Amino acid sequence: MTDPIKVFLVDDHGLFRAGVRAELERGAAGDPPLEIVGEAGSVDEAVAGIGHRKPDVVLLDVHMPDGGGAAVLARVRKTQPDVVFLALSVSDAAEDVIAVIRGGARGYVTKTISARELGDAVRRVRVGDAVFSPRLAGFVLDAFSDRPGAAPAVDPELDLLTKRERDVLRLLARGYAYKEIAGELFISVKTVETHVSSVLRKTQLSNRYELSRWASDRRLV
Amino acid sequence: MRPPTRAPLARRRSGRLVAGVAGGVADHLGVDVLWVRAAFVALAAVNGMGVIAYGLLWVFVRQESADVTREVSAKERQQAIGLAALGVGIGLVGAALQNQVIGWIVGPLGVAAVGAAVVWREADEAQRRRWTTGARTGILGGGRNAVLRLVAGGVFVAAGILVFLLGNLNLGQIQFGVLAVVATVVGIGVLTVPWWVRLARDFGEERRERIVTEERAEIAAHLHDSVLQTLALIQKQSHDPREVQRLARGQERELRHWLYGPQGYGRSTPALDESLATALQTTAAEVEDTYAITVNPVIVGDRPLDDSLRALVLASREAMVNAAKHAQVEEVSVYAEVEPDEVNVFVKDRGKGFDPEAVPGDRHGLADSVLGRMDRHGGTVRLRSTPGEGTEVHLAITLSQEEST
């Protein structure tokens, strides 16, 4: 019997926190349980709360007063690098998505996600996977696409996607689940996960123009 | 008697003789105005310092804004006129006595200064009228007398400068030319100082206010037309969850488009007007609205619409409609990718699926709308459907070389 995953909620809307808490704690039959160890409504509260409660996963709202999710990411990751962040937002503007991913979040889901999917996403980031919504996959493909006139890659290791990674991302954008991608490409689910994690790393570290522009449009990096 | 708190320095608007400077200083210091005027006259004897100080205070101290009425007796007025004349006279004579050349320069320039004073006073008047009536009158807003005073002031300035220049003709032709230019510029500048200052200040303030007001009105109008109306509709339809979902989803999409969309509120650069991405998004939105499902379009890259891409959009629409009608799902995924030489669109659902071989002959949707359309434009359609797992329609169009950018 594994211990329940400890989850911390950060969102400035109390009503939304209450809703997520109820949904996650109810859970679905057969799924490993989640435990909400605390919640916070502001950046300072969140930093103090995460330091005190030591959660496994933090569900992080992107838009908050005094700096938003990116401020929490920046402050917590300095002292607790092993806490995993999953960003949650109503927005799916590229600026928001890319900014928190580059801030260190391992995934991004919109608030309209179902409770079941949110629970899955939390479990997946907990074990080190990245959570890519179809839209995030689209943004990343767009950022790494080779348009005529695009700046040449400075660091091929980080600035280019391999053909396989591109295939995986395309299927993600088409709405395929990991298992379906594995079946489609004749590879194992584990390999799909490896590719997605590698794409996440490149998205976070690459200096490609689109990525830095999206991130800096919100002045978050 | 000295007031407990010192009044801020502001020129008097009523009960003044020239510009209300002496009165303002007297109010500020809490002494009788006569003493202040006398002090200015005394200073005028020292190289004309009093006159210069008066002029500087006139330019840099604001007029008081409150409309205070002050009684000025005829005796005080006469005293003040006498003191003013005395001050200017002492200043001029003192300067003239000290040095013949300075006298020559100061004399005509003194006349020019008097002219400037008349014009400046008119500027003060115009501002007062603005305060009392709230009207945005221009510089010349005070009727015929005001114009006369302005012209007279201008003539004084011009005459003073002219005499000054004629008196200095012996300095040589080149110097004369330079002096003439400089003097003209200085004359015009001096005449219009108060208006420039005020004009710049008013213009900036008005512009800022207008922008803020317009912005607020636009946001309010938008929220009223969209969000408030939808909320009212949702309250009425609260018994029907499907309809509530449809309304909420439609409103969310519209607001999102307004905020982040191509011509969105928060965007600085507008996107292409008639592009594939816009057309696909609009199509997805229509299908969402009509069939009360969620369609999530993810689009990578973009290019302007042409005939074959229009056909592609229509075929995609047909595929979405089919999914909405027959798949019995809440959600349909749409993925479009624009590559340099081809465009791919995938429409996928996780619905009940069907056997492509067993489609009855009377269902023309897929055959005509999708296959026929794509065929005519040199595109291909691939269909994958498994009963119980869902359907995916893959539409591809190859772009001819002259079309691709």
Interface residues (C-beta under 8 A of the other chain):
Chain A: S91 D92 A93 P134 R135 A137 G138 L141 D142 S145 R147 P148 R170 A173 R174 G175 Y176
Chain B: R256 L259 Y260 N296 V298 I299 V300 G301 S333 Y335 E337 P340 F346 K348 R350 E392 T405
